[in-house]
Amino acid sequence: MLREAGAEVLDLGTNSAAPVDYPDYAEALGRAILEGRAERGVLVCGSGVGASVAANKLPGIRAAVCHDCFSARQGVEDDDANVLCLGGRVIGPELAADLVRIFLQARFSGAERHCRRLAKVRILEEKY
């Protein structure tokens, strides 16, 4: 769907039906963003929660579990989310496609209150 829409896609796997460990893919995606090889990313696990927890361990990654359109847009506009986490056991493919489109089309607002809050998040990352 992303390629058909003209997006450049960096596919980091998995390419197997065998179970995998989501922290490995969360790290690979987070590193791609931090290294500038990707602007944003999408992670999928059973609920989306584990992938979000793992991705958020990387400083500078702001991963959000979103299963509704409002959160997918607002997470970027207000919180500058750069990773969308989806639960493959929670939502279907049509909603997932809608959420990815909304997430990728959204832009950070840059509003003062949001910048102030994100600065505090960066301080937390540096502190711990």
C-alpha positions in Angstrom: 0.0 0.0 0.0 2.8 2.4 0.8 4.8 1.7 -2.3 1.6 2.1 -4.4 1.1 5.5 -2.8 4.6 6.5 -3.9 6.3 6.2 -0.5 9.9 5.0 -0.2 9.8 1.9 2.0 12.7 0.5 4.0 11.5 -3.0 4.9 13.3 -4.3 8.0 11.4 -7.6 8.2 10.3 -10.0 9.3 10.0 -12.2 6.3 9.1 -15.4 8.1 6.0 -16.9 9.6 8.1 -18.1 12.5 7.7 -16.3 15.8 10.2 -13.5 16.3 11.1 -11.2 19.2 9.7 -7.7 18.7 12.5 -6.0 20.6 14.9 -6.9 17.8 12.7 -5.2 15.2 11.9 -2.2 17.4 15.7 -1.7 17.8 16.3 -2.1 14.0 13.5 0.5 13.2 14.6 2.9 16.0 18.2 2.8 14.7 17.0 3.4 11.1 15.2 6.6 12.3 18.1 7.7 14.6 20.6 7.2 11.8 18.5 9.1 9.3 17.7 6.2 7.1 14.0 6.7 7.8 11.8 9.5 9.0 9.1 7.4 10.6 8.2 3.8 11.1 5.5 1.3 11.7 5.9 -1.7 14.1 3.4 -4.5 14.4 3.1 -7.1 17.2 0.2 -8.9 18.7 -1.2 -5.9 20.7 1.2 -3.1 19.6 2.1 -2.6 23.3 5.3 -4.7 23.4 6.7 -3.1 20.3 5.9 0.3 21.7 7.6 -0.4 25.0 10.7 -1.7 23.3 10.9 1.1 20.7 10.5 3.8 23.4 13.7 2.6 25.1 15.7 4.2 22.4 16.4 7.9 23.1 14.7 10.1 20.4 12.1 7.5 19.5 8.5 8.4 20.3 6.4 5.2 19.6 2.7 5.3 20.0 0.2 2.4 20.1 -2.7 3.6 17.9 -5.9 1.7 17.1 -8.0 4.7 16.2 -7.6 7.5 13.6 -7.7 10.4 16.2 -4.7 9.0 18.1 -2.7 8.2 14.9 -3.0 11.9 13.8 -2.8 13.6 17.2 0.2 11.5 18.2 2.2 13.2 15.5 0.6 16.6 15.6 1.0 17.1 19.4 3.7 14.6 20.5 5.8 14.3 17.3 5.5 10.5 17.3 7.9 8.9 14.9 6.8 5.3 15.3 3.3 3.9 14.9 2.7 0.6 16.7 -0.2 -1.5 15.7 -1.7 -4.7 17.2 -2.1 -7.4 14.6 -4.5 -9.2 16.9 -6.4 -6.0 17.6 -7.3 -4.4 14.3 -7.9 -5.6 10.8 -6.0 -4.8 7.6 -8.3 -2.0 6.4 -8.1 0.0 9.6 -4.3 -0.6 9.8 -3.9 0.8 6.3 -6.0 3.9 7.3 -4.0 4.4 10.4 -0.7 4.2 8.5 -1.9 6.7 6.0 -3.1 9.1 8.6 0.1 8.8 10.7 2.3 9.4 7.7 0.3 12.4 6.4 0.2 14.1 9.8 2.7 16.8 10.7 4.0 18.0 14.1 2.3 21.3 14.9 5.3 22.9 16.5 3.0 24.6 19.0 4.9 26.1 22.0 3.2 23.9 24.6 4.1 20.8 22.6 7.7 21.8 22.1 8.0 22.6 25.8 6.6 19.2 26.7 8.9 17.4 24.3 11.9 19.2 25.7 11.0 17.8 29.1 10.8 14.3 27.5 14.3 14.8 26.2 15.5 15.8 29.6 14.0 12.6 31.0 15.9 10.6 28.4 19.2 12.2 29.3 18.6 12.0 33.0 17.9 8.2 33.0 
